[in-house]
């Protein structure tokens, strides 16, 4: 018997709602999804303001749910299960999604299932046109997480390595902020890098030759800062915004991106060699980076490996990955839906603890 699952994501600064149908065999199919990003609202502050994020989720979640139901050509009464992001994330933002899910569950008399945000990212490539098969190595690169894991099945995750300080997404964003680029900095840095030389500045590849699969990107951000100090451009917004500075900033952006991507690619390949696996899944917001995809694809072709990604529109936080994770956990017999009145959130929730 198929199940229609409504997924709600509200862990940070994006409100996502989606409908996923899992057939009798558990194969998921995305029917519709809608997403609202709060980038414009937080841009004036240079980062996410938790209270503003929560208030905006409240405004957006109901209209997005109505939009998704209409686009899918069904009714709310057709929904069998409501999945919501239980954690990790901003406590207030998580409570908005959980509260909405609970209220809807009570109104429809439908059960709830709290989903781990990172598991949603990890499994999101299963909604792509080229879904993976187990087992595989996963490179999870979202805004605050950089992890390598061996994945033998749903819920079967073995940590191989993780960041010891700044994650890759933080390195992109913090370096971009130093360069005077708008929030969120990572995508702006990547676009600027397209017109720069990636060997123009000598930047470190932290922990690249360490005898483990851990990451460290804080030193890279410090190196970017050092170059800006040498140029006399640090904390000089007028100089950074001067069109005459653009070619040099493009070179610095390209060099920064190259350093981050080199580490991610080399560590991912090392993880595949260590595990003896030949399949890599890349998930999370940084997984949309075109240079990262190009280098991984080239390496895969040389070494006869397979690399799988989420669709571009599903790389950021979204409700589809939450509904999908719920469907896959149910199919694997790893989850028990809860009554609608019983919900909670876990702002700090290690993936290993689910």
C-alpha positions as CSV (number, residue, x, y, z in Angstrom):
1,X,0.0,0.0,0.0
2,X,1.4,3.4,-1.0
3,X,1.8,6.3,1.5
4,X,1.5,10.0,0.9
5,X,3.9,11.9,3.2
6,X,4.0,15.6,3.8
7,X,7.5,16.8,4.7
8,X,8.1,20.1,6.6
9,X,11.6,21.6,7.0
10,X,12.3,24.7,9.1
11,X,15.6,24.1,10.8
12,X,17.3,27.4,9.9
13,X,16.6,30.1,7.2
14,X,14.6,28.2,4.6
15,X,10.9,27.0,4.9
16,X,10.3,23.9,2.9
17,X,7.2,21.8,2.4
18,X,6.8,18.8,0.0
19,X,4.7,15.8,-0.8
20,X,6.4,12.5,-1.5
21,X,4.5,9.3,-2.3
22,X,6.2,6.0,-1.4
23,X,4.7,3.0,-3.3
24,X,4.1,-0.4,-1.9
25,X,7.8,-1.3,-2.5
26,X,8.9,1.8,-0.7
27,X,10.1,3.6,-3.9
28,X,9.7,7.3,-3.3
29,X,8.4,9.8,-5.9
30,X,8.4,13.6,-5.4
31,X,4.9,15.0,-6.3
32,X,5.5,18.6,-5.4
33,X,7.7,20.9,-3.3
34,X,7.9,24.5,-2.4
35,X,10.6,26.5,-0.7
36,X,11.0,30.0,0.6
37,X,14.5,31.4,1.4
38,X,15.0,34.1,3.9
39,X,18.3,35.3,2.4
40,X,17.0,38.8,1.5
41,X,15.8,39.3,5.1
42,X,19.0,38.2,6.8
43,X,21.3,39.9,4.3
44,X,21.1,43.2,6.1
45,X,22.5,41.6,9.3
46,X,25.3,39.5,7.6
47,X,23.9,36.3,9.0
48,X,20.9,34.5,10.3
49,X,18.9,36.2,13.1
50,X,17.2,33.3,14.9
51,X,14.1,35.3,16.1
52,X,13.5,36.7,12.7
53,X,13.9,33.3,11.1
54,X,11.3,31.8,13.5
55,X,8.8,34.6,12.7
56,X,9.2,34.2,9.0
57,X,8.7,30.4,9.2
58,X,5.4,31.1,10.9
59,X,4.3,33.4,8.0
60,X,5.4,31.0,5.3
61,X,4.6,27.5,6.3
62,X,0.8,27.5,5.8
63,X,0.8,29.1,2.3
64,X,3.6,26.8,1.2
65,X,1.6,23.8,2.4
66,X,-1.4,25.0,0.5
67,X,0.7,25.5,-2.6
68,X,2.2,22.0,-2.5
69,X,-1.2,20.3,-2.0
70,X,-2.6,22.3,-5.0
71,X,0.4,21.5,-7.2
72,X,0.2,17.8,-6.4
73,X,-3.5,17.7,-7.3
74,X,-4.6,16.2,-4.0
75,X,-6.1,17.3,-0.7
76,X,-4.7,17.5,2.8
77,X,-7.1,14.7,3.8
78,X,-5.2,12.4,1.5
79,X,-2.0,12.7,3.6
80,X,-1.1,9.6,5.5
81,X,1.8,10.9,7.6
82,X,3.4,14.3,8.5
83,X,7.2,14.4,8.7
84,X,9.0,17.3,10.2
85,X,12.6,18.3,11.0
86,X,13.2,17.4,14.6
87,X,16.8,18.6,14.6
88,X,19.5,19.7,14.6
89,X,18.9,23.4,14.0
90,X,17.7,26.6,15.6
91,X,15.4,25.8,18.5
92,X,12.8,28.4,17.7
93,X,12.8,27.6,14.0
94,X,12.4,23.9,14.6
95,X,9.5,24.5,17.0
96,X,7.6,26.3,14.2
97,X,7.8,23.3,11.9
98,X,7.1,20.9,14.7
99,X,4.2,22.9,15.9
100,X,2.6,23.2,12.5
101,X,3.1,19.4,11.9
102,X,1.4,18.7,15.3
103,X,-1.5,21.0,14.7
104,X,-2.1,19.6,11.2
105,X,-1.8,16.0,12.6
106,X,-4.4,16.7,15.2
107,X,-6.7,18.3,12.7
108,X,-6.4,15.4,10.2
109,X,-5.9,12.7,12.9
110,X,-2.7,11.7,11.2
111,X,0.6,10.5,12.9
112,X,3.9,12.4,13.0
113,X,7.5,11.4,12.4
114,X,10.4,13.6,13.5
115,X,13.3,13.4,11.0
116,X,17.0,14.2,11.4
117,X,18.0,17.1,9.2
118,X,21.3,15.6,8.2
119,X,19.8,12.2,7.4
120,X,17.5,14.1,5.1
121,X,20.5,15.5,3.2
122,X,22.3,12.2,3.2
123,X,19.4,10.4,1.6
124,X,18.3,13.2,-0.8
125,X,20.1,11.7,-3.8
126,X,17.5,8.9,-3.8
127,X,15.1,11.4,-5.3
128,X,17.4,12.1,-8.2
129,X,17.3,10.7,-11.7
130,X,20.3,8.6,-10.9
131,X,19.7,7.3,-7.4
132,X,22.5,5.4,-5.6
133,X,22.4,1.9,-4.1
134,X,23.9,0.8,-0.8
135,X,26.6,0.6,0.3
136,X,28.4,3.9,-0.4
137,X,30.6,6.5,1.1
138,X,28.8,9.8,1.7
139,X,30.4,13.2,1.7
140,X,28.0,15.5,3.7
141,X,28.9,19.1,3.1
142,X,26.3,21.5,4.4
143,X,26.7,24.9,6.0
144,X,27.9,23.8,9.4
145,X,28.9,20.1,8.7
146,X,31.6,18.4,6.8
147,X,31.6,14.6,7.3
148,X,32.6,11.4,5.5
149,X,30.5,8.4,6.4
150,X,30.2,4.8,5.3
151,X,26.5,4.1,4.6
152,X,25.5,0.4,4.5
153,X,21.7,1.1,4.6
154,X,19.1,3.4,6.1
155,X,20.2,4.1,9.6
156,X,23.5,2.2,9.2
157,X,26.0,5.1,9.3
158,X,29.7,4.8,10.3
159,X,31.6,8.0,10.7
160,X,34.9,8.0,8.9
161,X,36.0,11.6,9.4
162,X,34.6,15.1,10.2
163,X,35.7,18.6,10.6
164,X,37.5,19.6,13.8
165,X,36.7,23.3,13.4
166,X,35.2,25.2,10.5
167,X,33.2,23.2,8.0
168,X,33.7,23.7,4.3
169,X,30.5,25.8,4.0
170,X,31.8,28.0,6.8
171,X,35.1,28.4,5.1
172,X,33.3,29.6,1.9
173,X,31.1,32.0,3.8
174,X,33.7,33.4,6.2
175,X,36.3,33.9,3.4
176,X,33.6,35.6,1.3
177,X,32.7,38.0,4.2
178,X,36.4,38.9,4.5
179,X,36.3,39.8,0.8
180,X,33.3,42.0,1.3
181,X,30.9,39.7,-0.6
182,X,27.2,39.7,0.4
183,X,25.5,37.2,2.6
184,X,25.4,34.2,2.0
185,X,28.9,34.4,0.9
186,X,29.6,30.9,-0.5
187,X,27.6,31.2,-3.7
188,X,28.9,34.7,-4.3
189,X,32.5,33.5,-3.9
190,X,31.9,30.6,-6.3
191,X,30.5,33.0,-9.0
192,X,33.4,35.4,-8.5
193,X,35.9,32.5,-8.8
194,X,34.7,31.7,-12.3
195,X,36.6,34.7,-13.6
196,X,39.7,34.2,-11.5
197,X,42.9,32.1,-11.6
198,X,42.9,29.3,-9.0
199,X,46.7,29.4,-8.7
200,X,47.1,33.1,-8.2
201,X,47.4,32.9,-4.4
202,X,49.2,30.3,-2.4
203,X,46.7,28.9,0.1
204,X,47.0,25.9,2.5
205,X,45.2,22.6,2.1
206,X,44.7,21.9,5.9
207,X,45.0,18.2,7.0
208,X,45.3,17.1,3.4
209,X,48.3,14.8,4.2
210,X,47.1,13.8,7.7
211,X,46.8,10.1,8.4
212,X,43.0,10.3,8.9
213,X,39.9,11.5,7.1
214,X,39.2,14.6,9.3
215,X,38.9,18.1,8.0
216,X,40.0,21.5,9.2
217,X,39.2,24.8,7.3
218,X,39.8,27.4,10.0
219,X,43.4,27.9,8.9
220,X,42.4,28.5,5.3
221,X,40.1,31.4,6.4
222,X,43.1,32.8,8.4
223,X,45.3,32.6,5.3
224,X,42.7,34.5,3.2
225,X,42.7,37.1,5.9
226,X,46.5,37.3,5.8
227,X,46.5,37.9,2.0
228,X,43.9,40.7,2.4
229,X,46.1,42.3,5.2
230,X,49.1,42.2,2.8
231,X,47.1,43.9,0.1
232,X,45.9,46.5,2.6
233,X,42.3,45.7,1.8
234,X,41.1,44.1,5.1
235,X,38.2,46.0,6.5
236,X,38.3,48.4,3.6
237,X,34.8,48.1,2.1
238,X,35.4,51.0,-0.4
239,X,38.5,49.3,-1.8
240,X,36.9,45.9,-1.9
241,X,33.9,47.3,-3.8
242,X,36.1,49.2,-6.3
243,X,35.8,47.7,-9.8
244,X,39.6,48.0,-10.1
245,X,39.9,45.4,-7.3
246,X,37.6,42.9,-8.9
247,X,40.3,40.9,-10.9
248,X,42.5,40.4,-7.8
249,X,39.4,39.4,-5.7
250,X,38.4,37.0,-8.4
251,X,41.9,35.4,-8.2
252,X,41.6,35.2,-4.4
253,X,38.1,33.7,-4.6
254,X,39.3,31.1,-7.2
255,X,42.3,30.2,-5.1
256,X,40.1,29.8,-2.0
257,X,37.6,27.6,-3.8
258,X,40.3,25.5,-5.3
259,X,41.8,24.8,-1.8
260,X,38.5,23.8,-0.3
261,X,37.6,21.6,-3.2
262,X,41.0,19.9,-3.4
263,X,40.7,18.8,0.2
264,X,37.1,17.6,-0.2
265,X,38.0,15.6,-3.4
266,X,41.2,14.1,-2.0
267,X,39.6,13.1,1.3
268,X,36.6,11.6,-0.5
269,X,38.8,9.5,-2.7
270,X,40.9,8.4,0.3
271,X,37.6,7.3,2.0
272,X,36.6,5.2,-1.0
273,X,40.1,3.5,-1.0
274,X,40.0,2.9,2.7
275,X,36.5,1.3,2.6
276,X,37.0,-0.5,-0.7
277,X,33.8,1.0,-2.0
278,X,33.3,2.4,-5.5
279,X,30.2,4.6,-5.0
280,X,30.2,8.1,-3.5
281,X,27.2,10.2,-2.6
282,X,27.6,14.0,-2.2
283,X,24.9,15.8,-0.3
284,X,24.3,19.2,1.4
285,X,24.4,22.8,0.2
286,X,28.1,22.7,-0.9
287,X,27.3,19.7,-3.0
288,X,25.9,22.2,-5.5
289,X,29.4,23.7,-6.1
290,X,30.2,23.2,-9.8
291,X,33.9,22.9,-9.4
292,X,33.4,20.2,-6.7
293,X,31.1,18.3,-9.0
294,X,33.4,18.6,-12.0
295,X,36.5,17.4,-10.1
296,X,34.7,14.5,-8.5
297,X,33.2,13.5,-11.9
298,X,36.6,13.6,-13.5
299,X,38.2,11.6,-10.8
300,X,35.4,9.0,-11.0
301,X,35.9,8.6,-14.7
302,X,39.6,8.0,-14.3
303,X,39.1,5.5,-11.4
304,X,35.9,3.8,-12.6
305,X,33.9,5.1,-9.6
306,X,30.3,6.3,-9.4
307,X,29.3,9.7,-7.9
308,X,25.7,10.6,-7.1
309,X,24.3,14.0,-6.2
310,X,20.9,15.4,-5.3
311,X,19.2,17.4,-8.0
312,X,20.4,21.0,-7.9
313,X,17.1,22.3,-6.5
314,X,17.3,19.8,-3.7
315,X,20.8,20.6,-2.5
316,X,19.6,23.3,0.0
317,X,17.4,22.6,2.9
318,X,14.0,21.4,1.7
319,X,10.8,19.6,2.7
320,X,11.3,16.9,0.0
321,X,14.4,15.4,1.8
322,X,12.4,15.3,5.1
323,X,9.5,13.4,3.6
324,X,11.9,11.1,1.7
325,X,13.9,10.3,4.9
326,X,10.6,9.5,6.7
327,X,9.5,7.2,3.9
328,X,12.8,5.3,3.8
329,X,13.0,4.9,7.6
330,X,9.5,3.5,7.6
331,X,10.2,1.1,4.8
332,X,13.3,-0.1,6.7
333,X,11.3,-0.7,9.8
334,X,13.4,1.8,11.8
335,X,10.7,4.3,12.7
336,X,7.4,4.3,14.6
337,X,5.0,7.2,13.8
338,X,4.0,9.1,16.9
339,X,0.5,10.5,17.9
340,X,0.1,14.0,16.7
341,X,0.1,15.5,20.2
342,X,3.5,14.0,21.0
343,X,6.3,16.0,19.4
344,X,9.6,17.6,20.4
345,X,12.7,19.1,18.9
346,X,16.4,18.4,19.3
347,X,18.5,21.5,18.4
348,X,21.6,19.5,19.1
349,X,21.2,15.9,17.8
350,X,24.2,13.9,16.6
351,X,23.5,11.8,13.5
352,X,25.0,8.8,15.3
353,X,22.3,9.1,18.0
354,X,19.3,8.4,15.8
